[in-house]
Structure formats: C-alpha cells, structure tokens
C-alpha cells in the first residue's frame, strides 16, 4: 500500500513542479509582450529611417525592356478566411493601375496569396521577387508583413502595405532602425485604439471594459493598445483579457467569464469570422443582451452583418482612415474593374488604402523611371526616396509618410450597426 | 496580474459547469462512433470528425431550405426534427461509403494501412467542403431556436442547452438499447469479441460492421446539427478539433466501451471548461484562456498514467 503510494508520489510531485514552472513562464511571457508593445508605441513618434537602415537595403537598378510591362506585385490574402478582406484589397489596387501606361509601358499587376499569415507573407514575397516586380502593394496583415520585411529589404523592393497596422513593424527594437523599404497607408492600431478608448470612456461613459482578442499579432497589439489607452483615461480592465485562436467557434466559456466580470463595455480585437459567432453567443445571453460592444477594423465587414444578423445590431466598429477627394474616382474605377461583382467601394475595408498605395507607387515609378530608347530604367533607391517624399491626394485623404514609413496625420471613423447597415457616427454621438 | 477573485461567484461556476456539460454532450456523441468502430475493427476512424461535419451541413441545408431565419412557431420544431433526420441520413451514407471505399478493401492489410486511409479521407472531405464548395468561408446556422431559459438560484440554463443535453442523453440511451437489446446489437457485440468466431456462428460480419458505422454516424450527424444550432458557425474543417477531442474522450473512457465514451466525453468537456478556472483560483496563478487545452490534456495524461486502459477498463481481449 505504502509502496504504491510512494511510487506515484515522485512523478506526481515532479509533474506539479513542472506545471507550476510552466505556468509562471507563461505569465512572464505575456507581461513581456505587453511591455514590449507599450515601449514600441512611445518610441513610434521619434524613430525614423536611419543610415544603418539604408545600408541593409540592397537597392538595385531595374530595367524594363521596351514593349514589356512594368510589374507591380500585390501580396494579399485572396483565399481562406480573409478572402472577404483580401480580394477587395487586391482588386482596389488593380483598379488604380487598370489601363495606366507609364512612359510607354503598361502596368501589370502580379497577385500572390499571402493568406494573412506569417508563413504566407514570406512565401508570397519570394514568388513576387522571383517574378521581378518593381514594387509591391502589401502584405496585408501585420504577422505576414513582419515575417517578410527582410526579404523585401534584401531585394531592395519598396512595398506599401494597405492594411498592416501593428505598431512595432516600423519601430522594431533593433539597432539599424526600421526597414527603409517598408511604407504603409493605414492608420495604426495605436491611433485606432485611442479613439475607441476615448469613445468608450467619454461617450459611452463606460468605466469597466472586458477585452477579448485574436491571439495573432494584430489582435494582440490592438487589444494591448486599447488597454493602455483605456486605463490612461481612468477606466479599468475587468477580468483577464482573453485570447482566442482563429477558427474558434465556442465562446461560451469566455462569455461566462464576461458575465461574472460585469463590464460596462466589451472590446474585441480580431476578425469577423470569429466575431460573428462571438456576438451571436454573447447576445443569446440575457444579461449581456444590450451591453455595448466595440470591435476593431478587422471585424468591420459586411459578412459580420449577414452572418450575425440581429446579434450584430448596435455594435460599434472602428475604421481608421477618412474619405478623401479621390474617393469618388476610386469608387467608379473599382466598380468598373470588379463589374459590380464584389462589395462596393463604400464597404471594401482597406480598399481605398490599397488604391492609394498603388497610385503612390505608379506616380513614383513615373517620376524616377528613365527612358532610354524604349527601355525603362528604375533606380530602386530613387523610387524609395520618391515614395518617402510624396504627397498624394488619395481616396483616404492626403497621404504623406512620416520619417519611418508610417502615415503622417490620420483619422479614425466610428460606425454603428443600425438596421443591418453601418452608420457613421458623428463626434459625441452613440 | 492577480487572479480575479470576484469571479468566484456561484453563478459563474454554475454557468461554466453547464458549458462543460453541453460541450461534453457533443464530445460524447462523437466519441461513441470512435469507440464502436474501434470495438469491432480496432480501427481509429479518423474520418469520423468529417462525418460529424457532413451532418452539420445537411442540417444547415434543411433549415435554410425551409426558410431559415423566417421560420416561426411549430415550423421551427418541424425544421429541427427534419434537420436532425437529414443529418442522420447524410452522415450514415457518408460513413457507409467511407467504410466501403476506404476501409473494407484494407480489412486484412496491416493495421497502419486503414489508419492512413482514414486520415486521407478526413483531409479529403474537410478540404473538399472548405475549398471545393465554400471557398474557405464559414456558413452560419439560422438562429431559430427559441431564446430564454430557466433559472434556479445561481443556475441558469437556456432552452437550447436543455434541448442539447436532453436530446443527446436520449440518443445515447437509444444507442445503448440497440446495442444491448436487439439482434443487430448482439451481432455487433459478437463481432467485437471475435470476428472469426462470430462468422463461424453464422453472423454476417460485414453487415454487423456496416451497422456499427451507421449507428456511430447517426450519433455524429445528430451532434453536428446540435453543434450548429448551439455555436452557429460551421465550416469544412469544423470536424477536426471536436474529432480529436472526441477521440481523446473515447480513450479517456476506455476505447471500445460505450459507457466509457459517454463518461469520457462529459469528463473532457468539464475538464476543458473548469480545469483552467479551478487552477486560476490558486492565488498567483492566472492562466490565459489559451491554456485551457493544456490543463485538460494534463488531466488526461494523469488519468491515463493511473488507468492506462481508460476509466472503464476493458477486459483483456482473448484475441491473439
């Protein structure tokens, strides 16, 4: 009897120690990530492209033969879950170059699927570099972008992401500074989260927020930024911020935690594929039927309304960016390009950003390309400088870049779902 | 961060227990298919998760075809009954086809061959539906089940949860009756004991095996519709995780044992929802949500260390 007990006691004790050790490691990790993101944001305003950064970029000179097309790559998620986001993005970029000729050369878009994943990003980059593209629109997601920054830098290829919003992409903790070949059009997660926190605290008068997030780079960053901003306003985060993985459909146990934490507002950073069942299960719960819900830009999609239906009513979604002077033009070209088969320009999230990214690249190629008897020579370094110094009246307002490739000066819009439609809110309205 | 002690209300634990039992019901229904097929063929039918998925889509088709969100009153009940029936038929047909095409030709091949064949069928079906038919998008069940529920002190259970738990218990009871009290059930048990002896006694072994697949598939198809009604979001790859969990539940309960699959299913469901929360009650411990499977599977490993053959120990088989 005693022997058996002893026999089991040793491995059991070992297991307990092990699991405790692992548990504390987990805690350390999560705090580390949070602090890292926090510092990254504060540094964001000051950091810029450095000389060291220019040294790592392997700029070359690209030649386009006479009669050949100028290839611009598009790295977007065009299959799988993010298709609803990625296809309109790719098509918006194409709409900007449709029928455009630069110094006698037609623009040709080469689209590669980056699946919005850290694995897909570099794979698409590799294929685009091999296809000898001059510049790239994309990648579309933060995780995929982070993983492919170096590949593009090594090829000296300027790439403008229409939608990668994680803070540390342009403010990495590295000596050589951010990659000088990377630019982006969207408003950053930090800007979006600050607006959402202000809205929750000032307009909704919420003091306690419960945070759920997709555990990918985007979801972690946006939710961490929201917590920083909401706490800075004087609000409290109740319960533990709760992560979930893509494709999760059962949110019942998270919802039980939300119910017990009694928040004034629920904040979600993620994508519509998971937000749809989340909202449905949330609104099925009597106590949580009418609690305000704020979601990030990855959730603002027509699919959310068609999937969650009544459960989506009253949800607040933020969308970074504004409508610029070029928007009407974009809408027209987009509708013509897609022949009305896809969502219209009003609802194509990040579509205007992609259109602007492509426009900026085409204009920059036009300004630095040197024509020599039908051959077009493009110096990649000059192209990078042209993009950095460009000012464009775009579909998302005036697009200029800060010293680190981030967009300079940006706006966040808030929407509410009313009777199955996204209605833009005015300041102070709820 | 300190574990949020105010979370420890009775209501919270009641909610999570109900959540664990509902998830457990689904696992148990699927686990039955694994355990029965293992019982007769010693085959881990990896494609069983996809049989569950096909059931969910068949039910979805019926519900949407009958009017989806516009259904009201008695039509809701009728639509759900028809959806369950359609799911049972579709899942059974899928399962029998899989058995005929992918397993029967390999019946006398080395044990690993049908296992690989099963994995192949599983991958094929989930990608066929996801990429072939749906283009990677999810479908959403219409939310037609009447809202509301009953509250008893801290315990509140929605009508949907009651329906889910009640109907799965009923299905399991029916299955138990079929296996224990009918001729077909006796044939299945005989084949499980010894295929050779059963055939010597004049039992049609192939027929018994097909019936085993059909019974397991009916449970899985039923679970598919319940899953859809409960969680709403369905997709081609939806069968993978519940499939793995249900297989785990079957092993936990003692693979080959029908009561074992049921107990294993509920056990795993509860371990998953409650395990992490219980540990978080220890001061200083705050495991994030992503850790719930780590906790659940640690429990599983611990149980298997003490009872390697699962909770319901099977008698040593006389097979060589």
Interface residues (C-beta under 8 A of the other chain):
Chain A: X8 X11 X15 X19 X23 X26 X27 X30 X79 X80 X81 X83 X84 X215 X238 X239 X240 X242 X243 X244 X245 X247 X249 X250 X252 X253 X254 X256 X257 X259 X260 X261 X273 X276 X277 X280 X281 X284 X286 X303 X307 X308 X309 X310 X311
Chain B: X1 X4 X6 X7 X9 X11 X12 X15 X16 X19 X20 X22 X23 X69 X131 X135 X136 X137 X138 X140 X143 X147 X148 X149 X156 X158 X160 X231 X232 X233 X234 X235 X237 X238 X272 X273 X279 X285 X286 X287 X288 X289 X290 X291 X292 X298 X302 X305 X306
